[in-house]
Amino acid sequence: MNRSSLSLKNRLKLSKQTRPPIFMVSSVSWASGDLYQFELKWGSSGSGDGQFSIPQGVAIDAAGDVYIADAGNNRIQKFDSEGNFIIKWGSGGSGDGRFDYPEGIAIDPSENVYVADMNNHRIQKFESSGNFITKWGSGGSTEGHFGWPYGVAASASGYVYVVDNHNHNVQKFNSNGNFVAKWGSLGNGDG
C-alpha cells in the first residue's frame, strides 16, 4: 500500500498501551475487518525531547505536524509527519501553560491548539508554537466547570467540545471559551 494513498489523520494511531513508542499504521477497512500495515514509529520511554511518559492524546494540523499530549511528562510535544521533534511546551503545575496530566488535544482550522488539562479541570488554548493564549474552566459541575476533562475536539465552525469524564457530559464552547451548551448525564439511555 502506498503511504500517500491515505491521509496522515487516517494513518496515525497511538498504540493500545499508554507507553511509547508512537506507531503510524495504514488502515484499510475490509468487510472482514481492518487491515493495518506498519509504517513508522518514534519515541521511547523518558523525559527527553521525543521521549514519552504515558502519551495520551494526538492531533494533526493542516501541515501534517503531529501534536502529542505527553501526560506523564505534563507537556505537549510537536513533531513533523516523519516523527522529527520540533518543539515542546509545558511542565507540571497549575499556572498558565503548565499541566497536570494533559489528556486530550485538538487543533482548530486557525491552528490553535486546545489541551484538556485533566487534573487542573480546565482547557488551555495555545498558538501552534506553544505560546499560551487563554484558559477556561475549574473544578465543579456547573456550566463551564469540569470534573476531569478527558477529551477535546475543535470543529471547522469554531466550536470546542469537551468530554467531562466525572460529570458525564459534553460541553460546547466558542473558541474563546465562552459556554454555549451542555448535554449528557450518567446512564445508558440516549443523551
C-alpha positions, 0 to 999 in steps of 0.5 A: 500500500502506498503511504500517500494513498491515505491521509496522515489523520487516517494513518496515525494511531497511538498504540493500545498501551499508554507507553511509547513508542508512537506507531503510524499504521495504514488502515484499510477497512475490509468487510472482514475487518481492518487491515493495518500495515506498519509504517513508522514509529518514534519515541521511547520511554523518558523525559527527553525531547521525543521521549514519552511518559504515558502519551495520551492524546494526538492531533494533526494540523493542516501541515501534517505536524503531529501534536502529542499530549505527553501526560506523564511528562505534563507537556505537549510535544510537536513533531513533523509527519516523519516523527522529527521533534520540533518543539515542546511546551509545558511542565507540571503545575497549575499556572498558565501553560503548565499541566497536570496530566494533559489528556486530550488535544485538538487543533482548530482550522486557525491552528490553535491548539486546545489541551484538556488539562485533566487534573487542573479541570480546565482547557488551555488554548495555545498558538501552534508554537506553544505560546499560551493564549487563554484558559477556561474552566475549574473544578465543579459541575456547573456550566463551564466547570469540569470534573476531569476533562478527558477529551477535546475536539475543535470543529471547522465552525469554531466550536470546542467540545469537551468530554467531562469524564466525572460529570458525564457530559459534553460541553460546547464552547466558542473558541474563546471559551465562552459556554454555549451548551451542555448535554449528557448525564450518567446512564445508558439511555440516549443523551 
